[in-house]
């Protein structure tokens, strides 16, 4: 178990002389602070759940006089069990119902959990934006269906003119006692599911669920600099909770459409610009796409394939700040596959002149190649070679 190595008193933040009431009070405080439903984000919920389970194990030992005595004398080695286990957090809370009492959930959620209320679940939708919208930020309209309180029964789930009844099994407490060997635990009532009441005459419109699908239109603001796959949270716009429980959240997953000419690399944009041999050799002005329209870029004389020209601040904005990335223009020298007679004649003249005056790189390559094959070995497999 994750907390087996830690001192149980330290987990609850109490001294070794703490009374039974102090132990109970400390456990309530930890549970109140670390209940997963009070946390924001899945990672925080997981951490809070681990802390609560660790605290519940500490309480299960220290609240039992016999277990506490063995622990005080022998430490963890004196414990014959690792504490209570549960299939879910709800079951775990139910097993300590005598600690929390009926007012605990009301205290934790400001009263909205009273009377069997349940927090609504989250919803998720997808929003597609263009690269330009992702750079500028945009407001999108969402149209979808979500469960809302049923109109005929006003969300109660009971047939109009009737109301729910006190559960005869748990007498309205929502929990029943269950004996497990020498342990006596409280578990959720199997008859009412822990609500403490049941619906004898369900509403025919919603079949007792208290909710029905309704069309909803909302607006979501996509911030500048958002990346593909990012999530935008709309608080309390998810499914409404049962029996007066609060709404869950709506998470909009942003999908940024691909641009036909610009590729995104974080905050930077890359545009591959094809230029002719003549343009690369002589220099030229070319037009490239930008987020705010067409831009004119100067290709320097003698540009090589793969050269990158950087336009500062012409890329994507950094999410949450005014800083922007760059637009990187990558030169792609295009070799024509077909030539006119005039073009071919001119190129032949150029090639003839080039042979008399090779470039420094070409000249160095030819000299190295000649030495490689005329030193008596081809340098690769030890055999003689010929040019």
N, C-alpha and C positions, 0 to 999 in steps of 0.2 A: 504494500500500500504506500501511496506517495508520502503520507505523514508519519510512517512508522518510526523513522529515525528521530523525529523532533520530540521535544519534551511536551507532554500533553497540557501541562499548566501554561506553558508559554504560548501554545496555540490559542488558548482562550484568553490570554493576557491576565492571568490571576496568580496569586501566590499559593504555596502548598498548604497554607492554613485556611484557605477559602472555605466558607460554609456552603452547604448544599444550595441555599438560596442564591449565593453569590455566583456559584457555578452556572446555575440556571439562567441568571440574569446576563452573565457574560456570553453564554451561548446564544441567547436571544439577540444580543447586540451584534454578534458576528453574522448571524443569519439575516438580520435586518439590513446590514451593510452589503453583504455579498450575495444576496439573492440574484440569480442570473437575469430575471426579468427587469431588474433595475439598472442593468448595464447597457451601454451603447456599443454595438458591434459584436460580431461573432467571437472574435478573439477575446474580448473582455468578458463575454458570457462564459467562455470555456474556463478562463482563469478563475472567475468568481465561483463557478461550480466546483472546481478543484478545492478552493479554499473552504467552501461550505462543507464538502464531504470530509475534509480533514478535521474541521471543527466538530462535525457530528460524531466522528469516531472518538474524539477526545471527550466529548460530553457523555457518550454512551458508557465510557469506562469510569470517568470521575463521578458520575451521578449514581453509580452502583457501588455501595459501601464495600462489598466484598472485592469487586474488581479494583477499586481504588486502593484498598489496603495492599493487595498483591502488587500493584504497580508501584506504590510507595516503597515497598520492601525490595522488589526485584527488578523494577523498571519494565521495559517492554518484554523482557524474557519471561516475566511472570504472567503475561496475558495469554489466556487460552483461546482467544478469538480476536479477530481484527475489527470488530465493530459491526454495526448493522449495514446491510447492503440493500439496494433497491434498484428496480429496473429503470426508474426515472426519478427526476427531481421531485415530481408530484408525490410519488410513493414515499420518498424520503421525508418530505415535509409531513405527510400524513402519519408516518411512524413516530414523529415527535409532536403530535397534536396536543398532548398534555402540557408540553413546554410552551408552545406558542399561544394556545387558547384561541377563542373565537375572534378576538380583536387584533390578532397579529397581522393578517392580510389587510385588514382595514388600515392599520397603522402604516404598513409598508406602502400601500398604493393610494393613500389619501382617501380611503373609504370606497373606491370604485369596485373593490372586489367583494364587497359585502353582499350577502344573499346569493352566493354561488356565482357571482360575476366572473367572467373569464376574459383575459386580454385577447383582442382580435389578432389574427395572423397577418403576416406581411404579404404584400403583393409585389410582383415584378413585371415590368413591361420593357419593350425595346423601342428606342428612338433613333432614327437614322438622320444624320446631318451631313452636309457637304464639308469638304476641307475648309472652304471659305467661312462657313458658319462656325466651324470648330475654332477658327482663328478669331472671329469677331465676337462670338457668343450669340446666341439666338434663343428666342422664346418659342416653344413648340406647344401645340394644342394636342391633348390626349383625349381620345374617346374610347371608352371601354366599359365593361359591365363588372360590377362588384356586388357582393352581398350587402344589402341594406336592411334596416328594421322593417319587418312586414307591416304594411299599413293596416290591414283589418284587425290584427291583434296588438298593434303598437309595439311589436317586438317581444311580447311576453311568451309567445308560443301557444297560449291557451285560446280556445275558441272564444270569440267575442261573447260577452255576457257571463263568462266563467273565469275562474282564476286557478292558479296552481294550489295544490294541497300539501300539507305537511307530510313528509315521508313517514309512513307507518313503521318502517324498519329501524331508522335511526332517530325517530322522533324529532326531526328537524336539525339534528346536530351535524349531519353530513358525514359522520364517521362512526364506525363501530369498533368494539374491542375484539381483538383476535389473540388467542393464546397460542404461542409457539414454544412448546416445551415449558421452561420455567420463565420465559419472557411473555409479557402481556403488552401488546402493541395496538395502537390505533391505526386503522386503515380506512380508506374511503368507502363509504357505504355502497355496496354492490347494487342496491335497488335504485338509488337516485344519482349515483355517480359522484357523490360528495356535495350535491347542491342543497340537500336538506329538505327539498320539496320535489314533488313530481306533478306532471300535467296529466290529469285524468281525461280531459277532453281537449285533444290537440286542435289547433287552428287548421281548418281544411285548406286554407290558402298556402301556408308554409309547412304544413304537416308537423307542427309542433316545434319547428326549428327556430322560429322567431325572426327569420331572415329570408329575403328573396332577392334575386338578381335584378339590378336596376342599371340603366344606362347613366354614365357619368362623364362629364367633360371637365378636364382640368388643364391648367397651363403649367409648364415646367420651364424654368430658365436654365439653359445650358451655358455654363461659364466659358469665357475665352480660354483657349489652350487645352480644352478637354481632349483626352486621348481615347482611342478606340478601346472599348471594353470598360471604360470608367462607369461608375454608378453615381447617380444623383438621387439623393434621398429627399422624399417629400414626407415630412413627419405627420403622423396621424391621418394619413390618406389611404390606409389599407382597409382591411376587413373590420367592420364594427364588431366589438366583443359581444359575447352572449350575456344576457341578463344585466345590461348596463355596463359591461366591461369596456375599457378604452379601445380605441382603434389601433391597429397595427400601422406599419409604415408602408409607403409605396416606393420601390426602388426602380429607377429608370436606367437601364443599361444602354449606354450610348454607343452607337455603331457609326464610325466615321467612314463615309464612302470614299473609295479610291479616286484620286484625281487622274485624268488621262495623261498628264505630262509631269506632274510633280510627285515625288516620292518623299514620304515623311520619315525622318530619322530623329526621333525625340523632338527637340525644339528646332532642328534644322530641316530645310527642304532641299532636295536634290533634283536638278533638272538636267538631263542629258541632251545636249544640243548638237545635232549633226551639222558639220561644216565641210565644205569641199577642200581639196588639197590646196587649191589656189587661195582660198580664204584663210586657211591656217598658215600658209607660207607668207602671204602678203599682209595679213591682218584684215579685219573687216568689222562692220557693225551688224549685229544680229539681234533679233527680237526674241525675248523669252517670256513665258508666262509668270506672273506674280500674283500674290493674293489680292492685290488692289488693281490689277490690270496688267497690260503688256508693258514690259520694260525693255529698254535698249541697252545692250551690253557690247563693249568694245573687246573684240578678240585680238590680242596682241600679235604682231608679226612673229612667225616662227613658233606658233603654239603647237604643242605635241599632243598626240592622242592621250586622253586621260587627264590632261591638265585641268585644274579646278580654279575657277574664278569665284571669289567670295564677295557676296553683296551683304554687307553688315546690316543687321536689324531687319532684314526682309523675310525672315522665317516666321515660325510659329511663336506666339506669346507663351511665356512660362506661366503655368496655372497658378493664379493667386498673386501675380506680381506684374509689373510693367516691363520686365525684361523680355527681350525677344531673341530668337535664334537667327541664323543667317540663311540666305539662299545661296546654295552652292551650284554653280553652273559648270558642268563637266563637258569638256570638249571631246567630241567624237568625230574624228576625221573619216569622212565617207569616201571610199574608193568606187568610182563609177564602174558598173559592169559592162556598159556599152558606150562606145565612143564614136563620134562622127569622124568622117575622113579628116576634116580640118583639125579636130582635137587630137587625133592620133598622130598627124604630121607634126603638130606642135610639141607633143609629148616626146616624140622620137628625137626632135631637135634638142629638147631639154635633156633627155637621157644621154645624148651624145656629149653635150656640154658637161653634164654631171659626171660622166666617166673620166673626163680630163681634170675635174676638180671635185673629188668626192668629199663628202662631209667628214669632219674629224672623227665622228663615231664610226662611220662606215670604214674610213681609212684604217683606224685602229683594229677593227674587226678583221679586215682582210690581211693585215700584217700578222696578226696573231694566228689566223688560220693557216697562213703560209708556213710560219715557223712550226706549227703543230704537226704538219705533214712532211716537213723536210728535215727533221732532226733525227731521222732513222727509225722512228717509232710513231705510231699514231696516238700514243698516250692513253689508249683505252684498254687494249688487250695485249700489248707487247709485240704485235705483228707489224712488219714493215708496211708502210703505206705509200701511195702514189697520189700526186695531185692530178 
